Amino acid sequence: WSKTYHPVANDQAYGAALDSGNNVYVVGRHGINNAGVSKLTDDGVSEWNRTYNSSGGNSRAEEIAIDSSDNIYVVGWNNDVNWRVMKINTTGHSLWNKTYNLSGYPFTVGIDTLDNIYVGGYTNVSAEEDWHVMKIDVNGLSLWNRTYDIIGKSIINEILIDGINRIYLIGVQQSNDWRTQEIDIDGNSILN
């Protein structure tokens, strides 16, 4: 199937994930300033569309991940300054919505086999953009934050986690070179 969806004006999709029932969840922007999530069945039927605003500010959902219990984690930003993570259920109702006072932007999320959540992107703690990863638990409690000082402007675009919890960060450095780095569950770099 191939379908076009237009929940509200000015929509843009940025990420997607499948739950255990093969339902498709799409995240991005609904309207001009709101983070949005849509759920589709495996046949492409729209089940619901939800808009999550940021109290009058600008917000966007960048990526989505689903844990072993089909809890949905939506990663993005609000008010142009804070990292934001929302946990929602399969009906789109918010279980919690937390902001983290980190400069820069998050772009990706991964979940390990213990349902710990890893959010990646960049921060502006130095004169340039540096890779940044935050690990949170299922309640949104920040377990640790790590900044990786990579050469030049650097952004994490993807986090991959294998079945034995090896974590791979993929992104760019100096705005045009690919970079891949492995870290452990405590955020320490693994050097080969």
N, C-alpha and C positions, 0 to 999 in steps of 0.2 A: 504494500500500500504506500501511497504518497499523498500527504495532505498538507494544507496550509492552515496555520492557526494564527489567530489575531485576537487574543483576549482583550486587549485595550490598545489604544493608539500608541505609536512609537515603540513597539516591542522589539527586543533583540535577545536572541538566545546565545548563551555562552558555555553551558555545560549540561551534561546529561548522565543519568545512571539508571540501572535496572534493579528492581527489588527481586525477592525470591520467587514471586509470581510472574515475572517478566513484564511487569508494568514499567512504563518509561516515565521518568521524572526529568523535566527540563527546567533549567534555571536561567535567569538573565535579568533583563530590565522590562518592567511593565510600565508603560507611560514614560514620562521624562525623568522622574526622580524616585522611582520605587523599585525595590527588589521584587522579583516575581518567581513563582514556582507553578508549574503545570503538571498534572498527572494524566497520562494516556494509557489506555489498555494496550495489550499486545496486538490488538487489531487496529490501533490508531484512534480509538474513540476517546474523546476528551472527557475525563471524569470530573476534574475540577481545575480551577485557576485561582491562585491566591496571590494577593498583593500585600507586601509588608513594607510599610513606610518607615521613615526614620525621623518622626516628629518634625516634619516640615523641612528637613534637610535633603540632601542628595544621597541616594543609596543605590546599590547594585548588587546582585548575586552573581558571583563569578564561577563557582564550581559547586559540585554536589557529590556526596558519598553516602553509602547506605551500609549500616553495620549488620551483624549476624542476626539481629532481632528485627530487622527492617525499620529501624529508626533512621531518620533522614537528617543529614547534617548539611546545611547550606552555608557556604563561605562567601563573604563579600566585604563590603565596606559601607560606612554611612558617614554623612556629613563631611566627606572628603578627607577625613583624618583618622578614623578609627577602624581597626579590623573588627569584623562582625562575624559571629557564628550563631546560627539558629538551629535548634533541634526541633523537628516537626515529626508528627506521626503520619501514617499512610492516608489519613483523611485531610491532611494539610493543616491540622491544628498545631499551634506552637506549644511545645513543651517547655522551652526556654529560649531566650534571645539575649545574647551577651555581647557586649563590646569590650575591646581590649585596647588600651591606650598605646598603640604602636603607630609610629609614623609610617608612611609608605602604604602599600596595598598588598592584600593576599590574592593569590591567583589559583591555588590548588589545594586539595585536601586528600588525605589517604587515611585508611583505617587498618590497624594491625589485627592479628588474630585474637587479641585480648580486648578488642573494641576501643583501644586508645586512638585518639584522633590527632593527626599531624596536619597542621596548616602551614603552607609555605607561600612565600612571595618575596618582598623586599622591604627594607626599612631605610630611612634616611638618617641614621645615627652619625654617620661621618659625612664628609663633603660629597660623597657619591652614594649611589644606591648599592646596598649590600644584601646578599642572600640572608633570609631570616626564616626560621622554623619555630613554631610554637606547638607544644604537645599539651593537649587537654584531655581530661577524662570524660566519661559519659554525662557528667553533670555540668560540664563547662568549666571546671576548675583548671586553671593553668598549672601544669606540672613543671614545665620549664620553657624557657625561651633561649634560642641560640642565634647569634649573628655570625655569619661566616664571611670574613673579609676577603672577597674575591677581587681580582684585578679589575679596575674600572667599573662602569655601570653594570650591575649584575642583577638578574631577576630569576627566581625559581618559577618555572612554568608547569612543572609536573612533579608529583611525588608518587613513586611506585613502591609497594610493599609486598614482598613474597610470602610464602607460606610458613617460613621460619623467621619472620619479622626482620629480614634485612631490608633496610630503607634506602631507596635510591632517589636522589634529588637530581632533576634534570632542568637545565635552563641555559641562560646565556651569560657570558662575561664580556666586558668591553663592548657591549651592545651588538656584537656580531659573531662571537665564537661560541660554539656549543660547549657545554660543560656538564659532566655527570660526576656525582660524588656519592659515596656510600656513607651512611651514618648508622650508629647503633640506636637502640631504643632510648638511650639516655642523651642522644644528640651528639655523641662524640664521633669525630671523623674516623673512618676506617681507611688506613693507608695501605696500599698494596705494593 
